[in-house]
């Protein structure tokens, strides 16, 4: 996400590298490249022009700060303007009414049904709500069944009215069901429709007028770029929705929709979705997104993801094992499984300042840990607990069982040995105190 934009912006900032001050000449050259980078990212032309004009106004005449170079100063100005361009601050869902009714709308294939499932999972696991999913898409084959499957995976009930093909009837009865069964959030998944389809647009307006949703979220495929912005504008004229959801940000997207949509439609981006897993949903924070675009990482989001997967009881057990120098391959396996739950490894590394550029051309797939897990699973329980007993004969058997080579088995054993050595250092009074502090800190920050 935003890789090409980040690379082109870097080239633009490079123009000011080594310069003593910002002048009209060098800022004009830099902003020309910035504007070109934005247009290549499929940002709306007027938005790109206004954006660079604001940067020019704030840049000219500013003296270089003692600790800054012109290139660093312009990056700060661009960062601040990016934050404002994308809304300034995050805007959440208003839960003041019970039940809170959330209407999901958008084009066909934008990912509405999948997002509905993700939102239900997010609200239940992180906001401690009791959501109800409503299958109101009666047109797309298997849409209702898809929502049922998603609901089953996260154990959230799905309201259906199999005998009815009328979305108005379905939504009305779903609200009655939600109230009777004490659901505090009702998420209505509607059919995809084109803004130019008058019949379908009249239908979504009728649903909107009937259920009076507290939140109407427009789901848009970020890969459609500028078309996404135009569609969002057309839908807003009919529905006057409260927020936007950008999906498929993990695809080959240039980022134009994320940068243009807030300015053109004047509605906040509330959520972003970047994968098929039901956990792959994030609240949209303009400042964090600006950090990612400029290659500054997003440590806050990384820590939040880590805390979400943090198990306080498991951490206490792990601490006792480390203190007794009993850290085993089984413990290592559990740590790997927790990291995998946090999301795509390349995305996670991209959140660490400086690592995003380093991993750009490295193919880090979803199964990054697959080989390591295969080697560990090929060990006996005794070998996992006491790795030192693994001789050449055992290495050959483990390599054969895991479909790897002896060299790869030896590499893992060496890495584990280095990790164990680090664990032994934790047995010092200082190390134990530090470990206790870390454990307590993560427990207190668990969401």
FIBA-591015 format. One record per residue: residue in one letter; x, y, z negated of N, C-alpha, C in turn. Coordinates in steps of 0.2 Angstrom, whole numbers, padded with zeros to 4 digits, always signed. Layout:
<nodes>
AXYZXYZXYZ;...
</nodes>
This chain:
<nodes>
X+0004-0006+0000+0000+0000+0000+0004+0006+0000;X+0003+0011+0005+0007+0017+0005+0014+0017+0007;X+0017+0011+0009+0024+0010+0010+0026+0015+0015;X+0023+0015+0021+0025+0019+0026+0025+0027+0025;X+0019+0029+0021+0019+0036+0019+0024+0037+0014;X+0026+0033+0009+0031+0034+0005+0038+0035+0008;X+0039+0031+0013+0045+0031+0017+0046+0038+0021;X+0041+0040+0024+0041+0046+0028+0041+0052+0023;X+0038+0052+0018+0039+0058+0013+0046+0058+0010;X+0049+0052+0009+0056+0052+0007+0061+0056+0012;X+0059+0055+0019+0063+0058+0024+0062+0065+0024;X+0056+0067+0022+0054+0074+0022+0058+0078+0016;X+0058+0075+0011+0061+0078+0005+0069+0078+0006;X+0071+0073+0010+0079+0073+0011+0081+0079+0014;X+0077+0083+0018+0079+0089+0021+0082+0094+0016;X+0079+0094+0010+0081+0099+0005+0087+0097+0001;X+0089+0090+0002+0094+0088-0002+0101+0092-0002;X+0103+0094-0007+0110+0098-0007+0109+0105-0006;X+0103+0107-0005+0102+0115-0004+0101+0118-0010;X+0104+0124-0010+0104+0128-0017+0097+0131-0018;X+0093+0133-0014+0086+0136-0015+0082+0134-0009;X+0075+0135-0011+0070+0134-0006+0069+0141-0002;X+0070+0140+0005+0069+0146+0009+0063+0144+0014;X+0061+0150+0017+0055+0149+0022+0057+0144+0028;X+0064+0144+0029+0066+0140+0035+0066+0132+0033;X+0069+0131+0027+0070+0124+0025+0063+0121+0023;X+0059+0125+0020+0052+0123+0017+0048+0122+0023;X+0048+0126+0029+0044+0125+0035+0046+0118+0038;X+0052+0116+0038+0055+0110+0041+0052+0104+0037;X+0053+0105+0030+0051+0100+0026+0043+0098+0027;X+0039+0104+0026+0032+0103+0027+0029+0101+0033;X+0033+0102+0038+0031+0099+0045+0032+0092+0045;X+0037+0089+0041+0038+0082+0041+0032+0079+0036;X+0031+0083+0031+0025+0081+0026+0019+0080+0029;X+0017+0085+0033+0011+0085+0037+0011+0079+0042;X+0016+0078+0045+0017+0073+0050+0016+0066+0047;X+0018+0065+0041+0018+0059+0037+0010+0058+0035;X+0007+0063+0033+0000+0063+0031-0004+0061+0037;X-0003+0064+0042-0007+0063+0048-0006+0055+0051;X+0000+0053+0050+0002+0046+0052-0002+0041+0047;X-0003+0044+0041-0007+0039+0036-0014+0040+0037;X-0016+0043+0043-0023+0044+0045-0027+0049+0040;X-0024+0054+0037-0027+0059+0033-0030+0064+0037;X-0036+0066+0035-0040+0071+0039-0036+0077+0040;X-0036+0079+0046-0032+0085+0049-0032+0091+0044;X-0039+0093+0043-0040+0099+0039-0037+0098+0032;X-0038+0092+0029-0035+0091+0022-0028+0091+0022;X-0024+0088+0027-0017+0089+0028-0015+0096+0029;X-0018+0100+0032-0016+0107+0033-0017+0111+0027;X-0022+0110+0024-0024+0114+0017-0019+0112+0012;X-0017+0105+0012-0012+0102+0007-0005+0105+0008;X-0003+0106+0014+0004+0108+0015+0004+0116+0014;X-0002+0119+0016-0002+0127+0014-0001+0128+0007;X-0004+0124+0003-0004+0125-0004+0003+0124-0007;X+0006+0119-0004+0013+0117-0006+0018+0123-0004;X+0017+0126+0002+0021+0131+0004+0020+0137-0001;X+0014+0139-0003+0013+0145-0007+0016+0144-0014;X+0016+0138-0016+0019+0137-0023+0027+0136-0023;X+0029+0134-0017+0036+0133-0016+0041+0139-0015;X+0038+0144-0011+0042+0149-0008+0044+0154-0014;X+0050+0156-0015+0052+0161-0020+0054+0158-0026;X+0052+0151-0027+0054+0148-0034+0062+0147-0034;X+0065+0148-0039+0072+0147-0040+0073+0140-0043;X+0078+0137-0041+0080+0130-0044+0081+0131-0051;X+0077+0126-0055+0078+0126-0062+0085+0123-0063;X+0087+0124-0069+0094+0122-0071+0095+0114-0070;X+0090+0110-0072+0091+0103-0071+0088+0100-0064;X+0086+0104-0060+0083+0102-0054+0086+0104-0048;X+0086+0100-0043+0088+0102-0036+0081+0104-0032;X+0082+0108-0026+0076+0109-0022+0072+0103-0021;X+0075+0098-0019+0071+0092-0017+0067+0089-0023;X+0070+0090-0029+0066+0087-0035+0060+0092-0036;X+0062+0098-0035+0056+0103-0036+0050+0102-0032;X+0052+0101-0025+0047+0100-0020+0043+0094-0022;X+0046+0089-0024+0043+0082-0026+0038+0084-0031;X+0040+0088-0036+0035+0089-0042+0029+0093-0039;X+0030+0098-0035+0025+0102-0032+0020+0097-0028;X+0023+0093-0024+0019+0088-0020+0015+0083-0024;X+0018+0081-0030+0015+0076-0034+0009+0080-0038;X+0010+0086-0040+0004+0089-0043-0002+0091-0038;X+0000+0092-0032-0005+0093-0027-0009+0087-0025;X-0005+0081-0025-0008+0075-0023-0013+0073-0029;X-0011+0074-0035-0016+0073-0041-0022+0077-0040;X-0022+0083-0038-0027+0087-0037-0032+0085-0031;X-0028+0083-0026-0031+0081-0020-0036+0075-0021;X-0033+0071-0025-0037+0065-0027-0042+0065-0033;X-0043+0071-0035-0048+0072-0040-0046+0075-0047;X-0039+0075-0048-0037+0078-0054-0037+0073-0060;X-0042+0070-0062-0043+0065-0067-0048+0060-0066;X-0047+0054-0069-0052+0049-0068-0059+0050-0070;X-0064+0048-0067-0071+0049-0069-0074+0042-0070;X-0077+0040-0076-0079+0033-0077-0087+0033-0076;X-0090+0027-0077-0097+0026-0077-0100+0029-0083;X-0106+0032-0082-0110+0035-0088-0114+0029-0091;X-0113+0027-0097-0117+0022-0100-0122+0024-0105;X-0124+0030-0104-0128+0034-0109-0135+0031-0110;X-0138+0028-0104-0144+0025-0104-0144+0017-0104;X-0149+0014-0107-0149+0006-0108-0156+0004-0105;X-0156-0001-0100-0149-0003-0096-0147+0002-0091;X-0140+0003-0090-0137+0007-0085-0138+0003-0079;X-0141+0006-0074-0142+0003-0067-0137+0006-0062;X-0133+0001-0059-0128+0003-0055-0130+0000-0048;X-0131+0004-0043-0133+0002-0036-0126+0002-0032;X-0125-0004-0029-0119-0004-0024-0121-0004-0017;X-0118+0001-0013-0120+0002-0006-0114+0002-0002;X-0115+0001+0004-0109+0002+0009-0110-0002+0016;X-0105-0002+0020-0106-0005+0026-0105-0012+0026;X-0107-0016+0031-0106-0023+0031-0098-0025+0031;X-0096-0030+0027-0090-0032+0027-0085-0028+0023;X-0088-0023+0019-0083-0018+0015-0081-0021+0008;X-0084-0027+0007-0083-0030+0000-0087-0029-0005;X-0094-0027-0004-0098-0025-0009-0100-0031-0014;X-0101-0037-0011-0103-0043-0016-0097-0045-0020;X-0091-0045-0017-0085-0047-0021-0084-0041-0027;X-0085-0035-0025-0084-0030-0030-0089-0030-0035;X-0095-0032-0033-0101-0032-0039-0099-0038-0044;X-0096-0043-0042-0093-0048-0046-0088-0046-0050;X-0083-0042-0047-0077-0039-0051-0079-0034-0056;X-0084-0030-0054-0087-0025-0059-0090-0028-0065;X-0094-0033-0064-0097-0037-0069-0092-0040-0074;X-0087-0043-0071-0082-0046-0075-0078-0041-0079;X-0077-0035-0076-0073-0029-0079-0077-0027-0085;X-0084-0026-0084-0088-0023-0089-0089-0028-0095;X-0089-0034-0093-0090-0039-0099-0084-0040-0103;X-0078-0041-0099-0072-0042-0103-0068-0036-0106;X-0069-0030-0103-0065-0025-0105-0070-0019-0109;X-0076-0019-0107-0081-0014-0110-0086-0017-0115;X-0085-0024-0115-0090-0028-0120-0097-0027-0118;X-0099-0026-0112-0106-0026-0110-0109-0032-0108;X-0115-0032-0107-0119-0038-0105-0122-0037-0099;X-0118-0038-0093-0121-0036-0087-0126-0042-0084;X-0130-0039-0079-0134-0044-0075-0133-0042-0068;X-0131-0047-0063-0130-0046-0056-0137-0047-0053;X-0138-0043-0048-0145-0044-0044-0143-0045-0037;X-0146-0050-0034-0144-0052-0027-0150-0049-0023;X-0149-0043-0020-0154-0039-0016-0152-0039-0009;X-0147-0043-0007-0145-0043+0000-0148-0049+0003;X-0154-0048+0007-0158-0053+0009-0157-0055+0017;X-0152-0051+0020-0151-0052+0027-0144-0056+0028;X-0139-0055+0025-0133-0058+0027-0133-0066+0024;X-0132-0070+0029-0132-0077+0027-0127-0079+0021;X-0130-0083+0016-0125-0085+0011-0124-0079+0006;X-0126-0073+0007-0125-0067+0002-0127-0069-0005;X-0133-0072-0005-0136-0073-0012-0132-0079-0015;X-0130-0084-0011-0126-0090-0014-0119-0087-0016;X-0116-0083-0012-0110-0080-0014-0110-0077-0021;X-0115-0073-0022-0116-0069-0028-0117-0074-0034;X-0120-0079-0033-0121-0085-0038-0115-0088-0040;X-0111-0089-0035-0104-0093-0036-0100-0088-0040;X-0100-0081-0038-0096-0077-0042-0098-0076-0049;X-0105-0076-0050-0108-0075-0057-0106-0081-0061;X-0106-0087-0058-0104-0093-0061-0097-0093-0064;X-0093-0091-0060-0086-0091-0061-0084-0086-0067;X-0088-0081-0068-0087-0076-0074-0092-0077-0079;X-0097-0082-0078-0102-0083-0083-0107-0077-0084;X-0109-0074-0079-0113-0068-0079-0119-0070-0075;X-0126-0070-0078-0132-0072-0074-0133-0068-0068;X-0136-0071-0063-0138-0068-0057-0145-0068-0056;X-0148-0063-0055-0156-0063-0054-0157-0064-0046;X-0161-0069-0045-0163-0070-0038-0171-0071-0037;X-0173-0069-0032-0180-0071-0030-0181-0074-0024;X-0179-0081-0024-0178-0084-0018-0184-0084-0013;X-0190-0083-0016-0196-0083-0011-0198-0077-0008;X-0194-0071-0010-0195-0065-0008-0190-0062-0003;X-0191-0059+0002-0187-0056+0007-0187-0048+0007;X-0190-0046+0001-0191-0039+0000-0187-0036-0005;X-0181-0032-0003-0177-0030-0008-0180-0025-0013;X-0185-0022-0012-0189-0017-0016-0192-0021-0022;X-0195-0027-0020-0198-0031-0025-0193-0035-0029;X-0187-0037-0026-0182-0040-0030-0179-0035-0035;X-0178-0029-0033-0174-0025-0038-0179-0023-0044;X-0185-0022-0042-0190-0020-0047-0191-0025-0052;X-0192-0032-0050-0192-0037-0055-0186-0038-0059;X-0180-0037-0055-0174-0038-0059-0173-0033-0065;X-0175-0027-0064-0175-0022-0069-0179-0024-0075;X-0185-0027-0074-0190-0030-0079-0186-0035-0083;X-0183-0040-0079-0180-0046-0082-0174-0043-0086;X-0170-0038-0084-0164-0035-0087-0166-0033-0094;X-0172-0029-0094-0174-0026-0100-0177-0031-0105;X-0180-0036-0103-0183-0042-0107-0177-0046-0110;X-0172-0047-0106-0166-0051-0109-0161-0047-0112;X-0162-0040-0113-0157-0036-0116-0150-0035-0113;X-0150-0035-0106-0144-0033-0102-0143-0026-0102;X-0137-0024-0104-0136-0016-0105-0133-0013-0098;X-0132-0018-0093-0130-0015-0087-0133-0020-0081;X-0136-0017-0077-0139-0021-0071-0135-0018-0065;X-0132-0023-0061-0128-0021-0055-0132-0024-0049;X-0134-0020-0045-0138-0022-0039-0134-0022-0033;X-0133-0028-0030-0129-0029-0024-0134-0028-0018;X-0133-0023-0014-0138-0022-0008-0134-0025-0001;X-0138-0025+0004-0136-0027+0010-0131-0022+0014;X-0127-0024+0018-0122-0019+0021-0127-0016+0027;X-0125-0009+0028-0129-0006+0033-0125-0001+0037;X-0127+0001+0043-0123+0007+0046-0127+0013+0045;X-0123+0019+0045-0127+0025+0043-0131+0027+0049;X-0130+0024+0055-0134+0026+0061-0140+0022+0061;X-0141+0017+0057-0147+0012+0057-0152+0015+0053;X-0157+0019+0056-0162+0022+0052-0166+0018+0048;X-0168+0012+0050-0172+0007+0047-0169+0005+0040;X-0163+0003+0041-0159+0001+0035-0157+0007+0030;X-0156+0012+0033-0155+0018+0028-0161+0020+0025;X-0167+0020+0028-0173+0021+0024-0174+0016+0019;X-0172+0010+0020-0173+0005+0015-0169+0006+0009;X-0162+0008+0010-0158+0009+0004-0160+0016+0000;X-0163+0020+0004-0166+0026+0001-0172+0025-0004;X-0176+0020-0001-0182+0018-0004-0180+0014-0011;X-0175+0010-0011-0173+0006-0016-0170+0012-0022;X-0166+0016-0019-0163+0022-0023-0169+0025-0027;X-0174+0027-0023-0180+0031-0026-0184+0027-0031;X-0184+0021-0030-0188+0016-0034-0185+0015-0041;X-0178+0013-0041-0175+0011-0047-0172+0017-0051;X-0171+0022-0047-0167+0028-0050-0161+0026-0054;X-0156+0024-0050-0150+0021-0053-0146+0027-0057;X-0143+0025-0062-0139+0029-0066-0132+0031-0062;X-0130+0025-0058-0124+0026-0054-0125+0023-0048;X-0124+0026-0042-0123+0023-0036-0116+0024-0033;X-0113+0018-0032-0106+0017-0030-0106+0015-0023;X-0103+0019-0019-0102+0018-0012-0095+0014-0011;X-0096+0008-0008-0090+0004-0007-0087+0005+0000;X-0081+0006+0001-0078+0007+0007-0071+0004+0008;X-0071+0001+0014-0065-0003+0016-0059+0002+0017;X-0054+0002+0013-0048+0007+0014-0045+0006+0021;X-0045+0000+0023-0041-0001+0030-0045+0002+0036;X-0051+0005+0035-0054+0008+0041-0052+0016+0041;X-0047+0018+0036-0044+0025+0037-0049+0030+0038;X-0048+0034+0043-0053+0040+0044-0060+0039+0045;X-0061+0033+0048-0068+0031+0049-0072+0030+0042;X-0068+0028+0037-0071+0027+0030-0073+0033+0027;X-0069+0039+0029-0071+0045+0026-0078+0048+0030;X-0078+0047+0036-0084+0049+0040-0090+0045+0038;X-0089+0039+0036-0095+0035+0034-0097+0037+0027;X-0092+0038+0023-0094+0040+0016-0098+0047+0016;X-0096+0051+0021-0099+0058+0021-0107+0056+0023;X-0108+0052+0028-0115+0051+0031-0119+0048+0025;X-0116+0043+0022-0120+0039+0016-0122+0044+0011;X-0117+0049+0009-0118+0053+0004-0124+0058+0005;X-0125+0060+0012-0130+0064+0014-0137+0061+0012;X-0137+0054+0013-0143+0051+0011-0145+0049+0004;X-0139+0047+0001-0140+0044-0006-0137+0049-0012;X-0133+0053-0010-0130+0058-0015-0127+0054-0021;X-0123+0049-0019-0120+0044-0024-0115+0047-0029;X-0114+0044-0034-0110+0047-0040-0102+0045-0039;X-0100+0040-0035-0093+0038-0035-0092+0034-0029;X-0085+0033-0028-0083+0029-0022-0078+0023-0025;X-0079+0018-0021-0075+0012-0023-0071+0010-0017;X-0064+0010-0017-0060+0008-0012-0057+0001-0012;X-0059-0003-0007-0057-0010-0007-0052-0011-0002;X-0049-0017-0003-0044-0020+0002-0037-0015+0002;X-0036-0012-0004-0030-0008-0004-0023-0012-0004;X-0024-0019-0004-0018-0023-0004-0017-0025+0004;X-0021-0023+0008-0020-0025+0015-0016-0020+0019;X-0016-0020+0025-0011-0016+0029-0015-0009+0030;X-0015-0005+0024-0019+0001+0025-0014+0007+0025;X-0015+0012+0028-0011+0018+0028-0012+0023+0023;X-0017+0022+0019-0019+0027+0014-0023+0033+0015;X-0025+0034+0021-0028+0040+0023-0035+0041+0019;X-0038+0036+0018-0045+0036+0015-0044+0038+0008;X-0039+0035+0004-0038+0037-0003-0036+0045-0004;X-0033+0047+0001-0030+0054+0001-0036+0059+0003;X-0040+0057+0008-0045+0062+0011-0052+0062+0008;X-0054+0056+0006-0061+0055+0004-0063+0060-0001;X-0059+0061-0007-0062+0065-0012-0063+0072-0010;X-0058+0075-0006-0058+0081-0003-0064+0083+0002;X-0065+0078+0006-0071+0079+0011-0078+0078+0008;X-0078+0073+0004-0085+0071+0002-0087+0074-0005;X-0081+0076-0008-0082+0080-0015-0085+0075-0020;X-0083+0069-0020-0086+0064-0025-0080+0060-0027;X-0079+0058-0033-0073+0055-0036-0073+0047-0034;X-0066+0045-0033-0065+0038-0032-0065+0035-0040;X-0069+0030-0041-0070+0028-0048-0066+0021-0049;X-0066+0017-0043-0062+0011-0044-0059+0009-0038;X-0053+0005-0038-0050+0002-0033-0049-0005-0033;X-0050-0009-0028-0049-0016-0028-0044-0018-0023;X-0040-0023-0025-0034-0025-0021-0033-0032-0021;X-0038-0036-0020-0037-0043-0020-0043-0047-0020;X-0043-0053-0019-0049-0058-0020-0051-0060-0027;X-0046-0060-0031-0047-0062-0038-0051-0058-0042;X-0056-0060-0046-0061-0056-0049-0057-0052-0054;X-0051-0053-0056-0048-0048-0061-0045-0042-0057;X-0045-0043-0050-0041-0038-0046-0045-0031-0045;X-0047-0028-0050-0050-0022-0050-0047-0017-0055;X-0046-0011-0053-0043-0006-0057-0047+0001-0057;X-0047+0004-0063-0050+0011-0063-0045+0016-0059;X-0048+0020-0056-0044+0025-0051-0041+0031-0055;X-0035+0031-0056-0032+0037-0060-0028+0041-0054;X-0030+0047-0053-0026+0051-0048-0019+0052-0049;X-0017+0053-0055-0010+0054-0057-0006+0048-0056;X-0009+0042-0058-0005+0036-0057-0004+0034-0049;X-0009+0036-0046-0009+0034-0038-0004+0039-0035;X-0003+0045-0037+0002+0050-0035+0009+0047-0036;X+0010+0044-0042+0016+0042-0044+0018+0036-0039;X+0013+0032-0038+0015+0026-0033+0016+0028-0026;X+0013+0033-0024+0014+0036-0017+0021+0039-0017;X+0023+0042-0022+0030+0045-0022+0035+0041-0024;X+0034+0034-0025+0039+0029-0027+0041+0030-0035;X+0037+0033-0039+0039+0034-0046+0036+0029-0050;X+0033+0024-0047+0031+0018-0052+0024+0020-0055;X+0022+0015-0059+0016+0016-0063+0017+0012-0070;X+0021+0014-0074+0023+0010-0080+0016+0009-0085;X+0012+0015-0085+0006+0014-0089+0002+0009-0087;X+0000+0008-0081-0004+0003-0078-0001-0004-0080;X+0006-0005-0079+0009-0011-0080+0009-0013-0087;X+0009-0008-0092+0009-0010-0099+0002-0012-0101;X-0003-0009-0098-0010-0010-0099-0012-0017-0097;X-0009-0019-0091-0010-0026-0088-0007-0031-0093;X-0001-0030-0095+0002-0034-0100-0002-0035-0106;X-0004-0030-0109-0008-0030-0115-0015-0034-0114;X-0018-0033-0108-0024-0037-0107-0023-0045-0108;X-0017-0047-0105-0015-0054-0106-0012-0056-0112;X-0011-0051-0116-0007-0053-0123-0011-0056-0128;X-0009-0062-0130-0013-0066-0135-0009-0065-0142;X-0012-0062-0147-0008-0060-0153-0006-0067-0157;X-0011-0072-0157-0009-0078-0161-0004-0082-0157;X-0004-0082-0151+0001-0085-0147+0008-0082-0148;X+0008-0075-0148+0014-0071-0149+0017-0073-0156;X+0013-0074-0161+0015-0075-0168+0019-0082-0168;X+0016-0087-0165+0019-0094-0164+0025-0094-0160;X+0025-0089-0155+0031-0089-0151+0037-0086-0155;X+0035-0081-0159+0040-0077-0164+0043-0082-0168;X+0039-0087-0171+0042-0092-0176+0046-0097-0173;X+0045-0099-0166+0049-0103-0163+0056-0100-0161;X+0055-0093-0159+0061-0090-0157+0066-0089-0163;X+0063-0088-0169+0066-0087-0175+0070-0094-0177;X+0067-0099-0176+0070-0106-0177+0074-0109-0171;X+0075-0105-0166+0078-0107-0160+0075-0113-0157;X+0068-0113-0157+0065-0119-0154+0061-0117-0148;X+0063-0112-0144+0060-0110-0138+0061-0115-0133;X+0056-0118-0130+0056-0123-0125+0054-0121-0118;X+0054-0126-0114+0052-0125-0107+0044-0125-0107;X+0041-0128-0112+0033-0127-0112+0032-0120-0114;X+0035-0117-0118+0034-0110-0120+0036-0105-0114;X+0041-0107-0110+0043-0103-0104+0037-0104-0099;X+0034-0110-0099+0028-0111-0094+0022-0106-0096;X+0021-0106-0102+0015-0102-0105+0016-0094-0103;X+0023-0092-0103+0024-0085-0102+0023-0084-0094;X+0025-0089-0090+0024-0088-0083+0017-0087-0081;X+0013-0092-0084+0006-0092-0083+0002-0085-0085;X+0005-0082-0091+0002-0075-0093+0004-0070-0087;X+0010-0070-0085+0013-0065-0080+0008-0066-0074;X+0007-0072-0072+0003-0073-0065-0004-0070-0066;X-0007-0070-0072-0013-0068-0073-0014-0060-0072;X-0008-0057-0073-0007-0050-0072-0008-0047-0065;X-0007-0052-0060-0008-0049-0053-0002-0051-0049;X-0003-0048-0042+0003-0050-0037+0009-0047-0040;X+0015-0051-0039+0021-0050-0042+0024-0043-0039;X+0023-0043-0032+0026-0037-0028+0023-0031-0031;X+0016-0031-0032+0013-0025-0035+0015-0023-0042;X+0016-0028-0046+0019-0027-0053+0025-0024-0053;X+0030-0027-0048+0037-0024-0048+0037-0017-0045;X+0032-0015-0041+0031-0009-0038+0029-0003-0043;X+0026-0006-0049+0024-0001-0054+0030+0001-0058;X+0036-0002-0057+0042+0000-0061+0046+0005-0057;X+0047+0011-0059+0051+0016-0056+0057+0013-0052;X+0058+0014-0046+0064+0012-0042+0064+0005-0039;X+0060+0001-0042+0059-0006-0040+0055-0007-0033;X+0050-0002-0033+0046-0002-0027+0049-0002-0020;X+0054+0002-0020+0058+0002-0013+0063-0004-0012;X+0065-0006-0018+0070-0012-0018+0066-0018-0015;X+0060-0019-0017+0056-0025-0016+0052-0024-0009;X+0053-0019-0006+0048-0017+0000+0049-0023+0005;X+0055-0025+0007+0056-0030+0012+0057-0037+0010;X+0056-0038+0003+0056-0044+0000+0049-0048+0000;X+0049-0054+0002+0043-0057+0003+0041-0061-0004;X+0038-0057-0008+0036-0060-0015+0028-0062-0014;X+0027-0069-0013+0021-0071-0012+0017-0073-0019;X+0011-0074-0018+0007-0076-0024+0010-0082-0028;X+0013-0087-0024+0016-0093-0027+0023-0092-0029;X+0025-0086-0031+0032-0084-0033+0035-0089-0038;X+0031-0091-0043+0033-0096-0048+0032-0103-0047;X+0029-0104-0041+0027-0111-0039+0033-0116-0040;X+0039-0114-0037+0045-0119-0038+0047-0120-0045;X+0047-0115-0049+0049-0115-0056+0044-0120-0060;X+0038-0119-0058+0033-0123-0062+0033-0130-0060;X+0035-0131-0053+0035-0138-0051+0041-0142-0054;X+0047-0138-0055+0052-0141-0058+0051-0143-0066;X+0048-0138-0069+0046-0139-0076+0041-0145-0077;X+0036-0145-0072+0031-0151-0073+0034-0158-0071;X+0040-0158-0068+0043-0164-0066+0047-0167-0072;X+0048-0163-0077+0052-0165-0083+0047-0169-0087;X+0051-0173-0091+0047-0177-0097+0046-0172-0102;X+0041-0174-0107+0040-0169-0113+0046-0168-0117;X+0050-0174-0117+0057-0173-0121+0062-0169-0118;X+0062-0169-0111+0067-0165-0107+0065-0157-0108;X+0058-0156-0108+0056-0149-0109+0058-0146-0116;X+0058-0151-0121+0059-0148-0128+0067-0148-0129;X+0070-0153-0126+0078-0153-0127+0081-0153-0120;X+0082-0147-0117+0085-0147-0110+0092-0149-0109;X+0095-0149-0115+0102-0151-0115+0103-0159-0113;X+0098-0163-0114+0099-0170-0112+0098-0171-0105;X+0097-0166-0101+0096-0167-0094+0103-0168-0090;X+0105-0174-0089+0111-0176-0086+0110-0176-0078;X+0115-0178-0074+0114-0178-0067+0109-0183-0065;X+0108-0189-0068+0103-0193-0066+0096-0190-0067;X+0095-0187-0072+0089-0184-0074+0087-0178-0069;X+0093-0174-0067+0092-0169-0062+0090-0171-0055;X+0093-0177-0053+0091-0180-0047+0083-0182-0047;X+0081-0185-0052+0074-0187-0053+0069-0181-0053;X+0071-0175-0057+0067-0169-0057+0067-0166-0050;X+0073-0166-0047+0073-0162-0040+0068-0166-0035;X+0069-0173-0036+0064-0177-0031+0057-0176-0033;X+0055-0176-0039+0048-0175-0041+0045-0168-0040;X+0050-0163-0040+0047-0156-0038+0048-0154-0031;X+0051-0158-0027+0052-0157-0020+0057-0151-0019;X+0062-0151-0024+0067-0146-0024+0074-0149-0023;X+0079-0145-0024+0086-0148-0024+0089-0148-0031;X+0095-0152-0031+0098-0152-0038+0101-0145-0040;X+0103-0142-0034+0106-0135-0035+0100-0130-0038;X+0094-0131-0036+0089-0127-0038+0087-0129-0046;X+0087-0135-0047+0086-0137-0054+0091-0135-0059;X+0098-0135-0057+0103-0132-0061+0103-0125-0062;X+0100-0121-0056+0100-0114-0057+0094-0112-0062;X+0089-0116-0062+0084-0115-0067+0086-0116-0074;X+0090-0122-0075+0093-0124-0082+0098-0118-0084;X+0102-0115-0079+0106-0110-0081+0103-0104-0084;X+0097-0102-0080+0093-0096-0082+0090-0097-0089;X+0088-0103-0090+0084-0105-0096+0090-0104-0102;X+0096-0107-0100+0101-0106-0105+0103-0099-0107;X+0103-0095-0102+0104-0088-0104+0099-0085-0108;X+0092-0087-0106+0087-0084-0110+0087-0087-0117;X+0089-0093-0118+0089-0096-0125+0095-0092-0129;X+0100-0090-0126+0105-0087-0129+0103-0080-0131;X+0099-0077-0127+0096-0070-0129+0091-0071-0135;X+0088-0077-0135+0083-0078-0141+0087-0079-0147;X+0093-0082-0147+0097-0083-0153+0099-0077-0156;X+0100-0072-0151+0102-0065-0154+0097-0062-0158;X+0091-0064-0157+0085-0062-0160+0085-0064-0167;X+0089-0069-0169+0089-0072-0176+0093-0067-0181;X+0096-0062-0178+0100-0058-0183+0094-0053-0186;X+0096-0051-0192+0091-0047-0196+0088-0041-0191;X+0092-0038-0187+0090-0032-0183+0085-0035-0178;X+0087-0041-0175+0083-0044-0169+0076-0046-0172;X+0076-0049-0178+0070-0051-0181+0065-0045-0182;X+0068-0040-0185+0064-0034-0186+0061-0031-0180;X+0066-0031-0174+0063-0028-0168+0058-0032-0165;X+0058-0039-0165+0053-0043-0163+0047-0042-0166;X+0047-0042-0173+0041-0041-0177+0037-0034-0175;X+0042-0029-0174+0039-0022-0172+0036-0023-0165;X+0039-0026-0160+0036-0027-0153+0029-0031-0154;X+0029-0036-0158+0023-0040-0158+0017-0036-0161;X+0019-0032-0166+0014-0028-0170+0011-0023-0165;X+0016-0020-0161+0014-0014-0157+0010-0017-0151;X+0011-0022-0148+0007-0025-0143+0001-0027-0145;X+0000-0030-0151-0006-0032-0154-0011-0026-0155;X-0008-0020-0158-0012-0014-0159-0014-0011-0153;X-0011-0012-0147-0013-0009-0141-0017-0014-0136;X-0018-0019-0139-0022-0024-0135-0029-0021-0134;X-0032-0021-0128-0038-0019-0126-0043-0024-0125;
</nodes>
